[in-house]
Amino acid sequence: METATIRIPEKKKNLLKAAASLENRKMNDVVIELIDEYIERRKETMELLAIPGLLRTVRAASREFHAGKGVPLKDAEAFLDRRILKGLSKGSRPVGKARTNTNTGPHKTARST
């Protein structure tokens, strides 16, 4: 294991020392555990950021959304439904399941008046 020097305010160092002492642990062990937890919480984000072009795409989508260029949910649902049905007509296996009409929301039928 290598040695690393970090600068932390004295008050935080004293609190860390006291907390470690209460648990009968070394400060080093507590710091290593905290670093491991920090990395684990950010692992998914780091994996996503490693995908080439993803961050650029997300930022562009965010700019479009804030500029009011979004697509209404009903239009997005209809688009996805058409893609699923188009895939089924070509004989491919469906990835998901097409939604069924429940006579609610924007997909109400004439019978649901």
Buried (B, 14 or more C-beta within 10 A) or exposed (E): EEEEEEEEEEEEEEEBEEEBEEEEEEBEEBBEEEEEEEEEEEEEEEEEEEEEEEEEEEEEEEEEEEEEEEEEEEEEBBEEEEEBEEBEEEEEEEEEEEEEEEEEEEBEEEEEE
